[in-house]
Amino acid sequence: MRAPEGRSARFWTVTLATLLTMALTASLGAWQLSRAAQKRALQDGIATQGAQPAWTQRELLDSARPADAVHRSVNLTGHWVAGANVFLDNRPMGGRTGFVLLTPLRLRGSERAVLVQRGWVPRDFQDRNKLPAVPTPTEEVQVQGRLAPPPSQLFELGAGSPGAIRQNVDLPALAGEWRVPLLEGVSVLQTGPLDTGLQRDWPRFVGDAHKHYGYAVQWFAMCAVAAALYLWFQIFLPRSRRRTHGTDPR
């Protein structure tokens, strides 16, 4: 029986490249599985919060970290802070471009307020600086909604303008500008009562975990293909050729 021939540099180069490819694709597949698990956990957490009874106003005010209760329903009573409307620009809803109206609600029995995302209104494309005509009642109002993070930040060149139409807002800055103590790290997406002047088709979080499972399958399949190609071209095919030419060492 002859000793196996020494492996060539090409063989070890292909082996190393295959191992690196398998390690990379397997790790990417595992990362996609972890992303899917994170989104499933986030979606389950949102569903759990949404299924709990609505927070009362007192519970909201007494909470040390109201931001921990995002996605939970709330029922609030108070007064809109006069002259504090802000229209967030470039906020689409239903495929249309417009504004999201923000107004702080001073809660009954407290000096504190919470920023309410009251709803969406279309913009006037003939006069882009024209403010939508949305009435703000001066009497006490009741607001139903769900807790949410502060409005998302969009890319903006330079510092934002202080007018009624803005690209982004910052809660501490708004609190100082309005001289109103706003609850930190949280806002309210208003869902009721019905207001014919405002649309409230707020998007719900969709985890898309199945998308990550699909990506994981693709990466693991690539890993398996790399292993199969290596075994075929580096092990089985050369051995078959040696047998055919009568040089199999066995």
N, C-alpha and C positions, 0 to 999 in steps of 0.2 A: 504494500500500500504506500503510495507516495504521499509526502507531506503536502498540505495545501500550499498553493503558490502564494507568495507575498502579495498583499493588497497594494494596488497602485495609488499614486497621489490623487488621481481622478476619483477613485472609489471613496477615499476618505473625504474629499471635497464635497462629493454628492451626498455622502452620509451626513456631514456636518450641516450642509444646506437644508437637507430634509428634516433633520432634528430641529433646526431653528424655525423652519416653516411650521412644523407640527406644534412646537411650543408656542409660537405666536398665535396661530389660529385657535389652538385650544384655550389659550388665555383670553383671547377676544370672545370666544364662545362663553367662557365662564363669566366674563365681565357683563355680557348681555344678559345672562341669567340673573346676575346680581341686580342689574338695572330693572329687570322685570319684577324681581322680588320687592325692590324699593317702591316701585310704582303701585304694585298690588297693595303693599302695606299702607302707602299714602291714600290710595283710593278707599281702602277699608276704613282708615281713620276718619276720612271725610264722611263716609256713609254713617259711621258710628256717631260722629258729632251731630250730623243732620237728623239722626233718629231720636236724639235726646229731646226732652221737653225744652221749650223756649226759655231762655234766660229772662228773668225779670230785670227791671231797671236797677233795683237795689243790688242784685247779684252782680250786675255789670260794674256798678260803682264800687262795690266792696272787693272786687277781684284785684289781687296784687299784680296779676299778669293777664289782662283780658286777651292779649294776643294768643295765649295758649288755647283759647276757645274758638278760634276761627272756624267758620263753617257751621257754627251753632246758631239757631234762630234766636231772635231777640224781639221783645215788645217794649217800645219806648214811648215816653210822653215828655213833651217839652216845647220850647219855642225856638223857631229858626232865628239865628243871630242876624240882625238887620244889616244889610249892606255887605254881606260876606259871601256872596255867590261867586264861584269860580267855574268857568267853563273849560274843561280839559279838551284840548284840540287833538285832532287826528286819532279819534277813538271810534273805530268802525263797529257797527252792529247790524246784523242782517245783510251784510254785503254793502252797506252804505256808510259814507264818511260823515262824521258829525262830532258833537260834543257830549261829554258826560258832565252833568251838572253836579257840582259839589257845594254843600252848604253845611255849616256846623249846627248841630242841634243842642241847645243848652237844656240839660236834663232837669226835669222838675225837681225842686227841692235841693238843687246843687248849683254851684257856680261852674261846674265842669261841663264840658261839651264833648260830643263825639262827631267826627266828620262823617257825613252821610253822602253816599253816592246815590243821588236821588233818581237818576234815570238818564236816558239818552235822548238827544234832540238833533235833527239834521241842521246842517249849516246852510246859510244863504250863499250860493256860489256866485251870485252877482255882486254881493258886497261881503267879502270874507271877514270883515271886521264888525259886521252887524250882529248884535247880541240877540239870541232867540227870546221871544216874549214868553217867559215862563213865570207865572205868578208865584210869589212866596208869601203865604198867609202870615199875618201878624199875630193871630190868635193861637192858643195852645193847640198842638197837633199830636196825633198818635201815629207812630211809625212802626211798621212791621218790616222785618228784614232778616238778614243773616250777617254775622260777623265775617269780616274779610281782612286781608292785609291792606295796607295803604295802597292807593292807586299805583300801578306799575310805572316805572320810569322809562321814557322813550329817549332815543338818542337826540341830543340837542346841541347845536353849535353855540358856544358862548353861554353867558348867563341869561336866565329866563327873564322875561319882562314881568313887571308887577301888576299888569292890568287884569281885567276880568277874564280875558282869554289867555290861557297858558298851556305850554306843552307838558310841563311837569310841576308837581308840588312837593313840598317837604313839610311834614307835619310840625316839627318844632318851629320852622320859619313861619308857617301860617299862624301858629299859636301866638308868636310874638307880634306878627303883623295885625292880627285881629284883637290881640290882648284878651284872648280867651284860653283858659287852660284845657287843652284838648287831651283826650285819652291817648296814650302813647302806643304806637305800633299796631293800631287797629282802626278800621273804618267799618261802616255798615252799608251793605248793598240793600237798598230799599226795595221791598217787594209789594208793599201795600201801605195805605189803601190805594185803590185804583186812581190813576191820574191820566186823563185822556191826552195831556200834553207831553207826557214822557213815556218812552218805551223802556221796558225792563226785562228784556230777554237776556239776562245775565248768563254768560257761558258757565257751564259746569265742568269741573275738572274731569278729564278722561285720561286714564292712566296709559292706555295703549300697551298694556303688558304683552299682549299677543304679538305685537310688532317685534318686541325684543326676543320673544321666544323664536320667532321666525328667523331673525338674524343669528341667534345662537345655533339653530339647526344648520344654517348655511356655513357658519365658521367650523362647526364640528364636522360637517360633511367635507369641507376642504381639507381638514386635518386627516380624515380617513382616506381621502383620495391621495394625498401626499404619501401616506404610509403604504397604500396599495401599489402606487406607481414605483415606489422605492423597492418594495419586495419583489415586484415583477421584473423590473429592469436590472436590479442589482443582485438579486439572489436567484430567483427561479429561472429566468431566461438564460443567464450565463451557465447555470448548472445543466439546463436542457441542452445547450449547445455543446457542452463538454461531453455529455453522454452520447450525443449524436456523433461526435468525432472520436469517441472512445478514449477520452482523456479524463473521465470522471475519476477522482482519486479514491472513491470508495471501492 
